[in-house]
Amino acid sequence: MSAPREAKSERRSPEIVLRDGRPAAVILDIDEYQDMLERLEELDDLEMLRAMREKPLKFRNLEEFLAEYRPGV
């Protein structure tokens, strides 16, 4: 049985791990880490969308598309 999730206000602060007196790693609450990964993925998606919008639109008729696209054939 897993432990109940902590409320956002009850999350522990990140812990900094020192190596030779210098910051080397950070220990985060797992929920905070997962939230961070989701935000990074959303940023990647937004950047890809921006790049797609900058390209000019190209249209082809259906016959041309089907002549090139034949999955599993």
CORFENMO-V619660 format. One record per residue. N is the residue number from 1. RES is the residue in one small letter. OMEGA is omega as a letter, one per 30 degrees, with the letter a starting at -180 (999 if undefined). Layout:
N:RES:OMEGA
N:RES:OMEGA
//
This chain:
1:m:a
2:s:l
3:a:l
4:p:l
5:r:l
6:e:l
7:a:a
8:k:a
9:s:a
10:e:a
11:r:l
12:r:l
13:s:l
14:p:l
15:e:a
16:i:l
17:v:a
18:l:l
19:r:a
20:d:l
21:g:a
22:r:l
23:p:a
24:a:a
25:a:l
26:v:l
27:i:a
28:l:l
29:d:a
30:i:l
31:d:l
32:e:l
33:y:l
34:q:l
35:d:a
36:m:l
37:l:l
38:e:l
39:r:l
40:l:l
41:e:l
42:e:l
43:l:l
44:d:l
45:d:l
46:l:l
47:e:l
48:m:l
49:l:l
50:r:a
51:a:l
52:m:a
53:r:a
54:e:a
55:k:l
56:p:l
57:l:l
58:k:l
59:f:l
60:r:l
61:n:a
62:l:a
63:e:l
64:e:l
65:f:a
66:l:l
67:a:a
68:e:a
69:y:a
70:r:a
71:p:l
72:g:a
73:v:999
//
